[in-house]
Amino acid sequence: MSDTPVTTHDVREALGFVEDPELGYSIVDLGLVRGVDVYDEGRKVLVHLTLTSPMCPMGPEIIAATKRAAGELHGVQDVDVQLVWQPRWDPKIDASEEIKAELGMWL
């Protein structure tokens, strides 16, 4: 195992495997991950996350999976997820080009 501290890139890469259970796409590709901060030499991670809607029934599951994925990275001891509601999630703006194409969204 590496002694190199975890980076924001490492966290985003790990979060790329977390899927929104209703949509079946990565929370990163959907644009739900608004930001990642890494503190204390890689031991603490803060994920700024939004959901597809404030009433998203899968919210608790997505938050738990986010914490789990980031917490499995080497050296990470504490993961916090902060929900962010502004700006509101908009798939036409936030989703990757691949997802927009799959969902039939063109600007």
C-alpha positions in Angstrom: 0.0 0.0 0.0 1.1 3.5 -0.7 2.1 6.1 1.9 1.0 8.9 -0.4 -1.9 10.8 1.0 -5.3 10.5 -0.7 -6.0 13.3 -3.1 -9.3 14.9 -4.4 -8.7 13.0 -7.6 -8.5 9.7 -5.8 -11.8 10.4 -4.0 -13.5 11.4 -7.2 -12.3 8.3 -8.9 -13.6 6.1 -6.0 -17.0 8.0 -6.1 -17.2 7.2 -9.8 -18.2 3.7 -8.8 -21.2 4.9 -6.7 -24.4 4.8 -8.7 -27.7 6.5 -8.2 -29.9 3.4 -7.7 -32.9 4.9 -9.5 -31.0 6.2 -12.6 -28.3 3.6 -12.7 -25.5 6.1 -13.4 -22.5 7.2 -11.5 -23.0 10.1 -9.1 -19.9 11.7 -10.6 -21.2 11.3 -14.2 -24.6 12.7 -13.1 -22.8 15.8 -11.7 -24.1 15.1 -8.2 -20.6 15.5 -6.7 -20.2 19.3 -6.4 -16.8 19.2 -4.7 -14.3 17.2 -2.7 -12.0 18.5 0.0 -9.2 16.4 1.6 -7.8 17.5 5.0 -5.3 16.3 7.6 -2.8 14.7 5.2 -5.5 12.6 3.5 -7.1 11.3 6.7 -10.3 13.4 6.4 -12.6 13.8 3.4 -15.5 16.2 2.9 -17.8 15.5 -0.1 -20.1 18.2 -1.3 -23.1 16.4 -2.8 -26.4 17.2 -4.2 -29.3 14.9 -5.1 -31.6 14.8 -8.1 -34.2 16.4 -5.9 -34.5 17.4 -2.2 -37.1 14.6 -1.8 -35.0 11.9 -3.5 -36.0 8.6 -1.8 -32.6 7.1 -2.5 -30.8 10.0 -0.7 -29.8 8.1 2.4 -28.6 5.2 0.3 -26.5 7.5 -1.9 -25.0 9.3 1.1 -24.1 6.0 2.8 -22.5 4.6 -0.4 -20.6 7.9 -0.9 -19.2 7.6 2.7 -18.3 4.0 2.2 -16.5 4.5 -1.1 -14.4 7.4 0.2 -13.8 5.7 3.5 -12.3 2.6 1.8 -9.4 4.6 0.4 -6.1 4.0 2.1 -5.4 6.3 5.0 -8.9 7.9 5.1 -10.2 7.8 8.7 -13.2 10.2 8.5 -15.7 11.0 5.7 -18.4 13.6 5.9 -21.0 14.3 3.2 -22.4 17.8 3.1 -25.6 18.2 1.0 -25.7 21.2 -1.3 -28.9 22.4 -2.8 -27.7 25.5 -4.7 -27.5 25.5 -7.6 -30.2 23.0 -8.1 -29.3 19.8 -10.0 -30.1 20.1 -13.7 -29.2 17.1 -15.9 -28.9 19.3 -19.0 -26.1 21.3 -17.2 -24.6 18.8 -14.7 -24.6 15.4 -16.4 -21.8 14.2 -18.6 -22.1 14.4 -22.3 -22.4 10.6 -22.5 -25.4 10.5 -20.0 -27.1 13.4 -21.8 -26.8 11.4 -25.1 -28.1 8.3 -23.4 -31.1 10.2 -22.0 -31.7 11.9 -25.3 -30.8 15.4 -24.1 -29.3 17.8 -26.5 -28.9 21.5 -26.1 
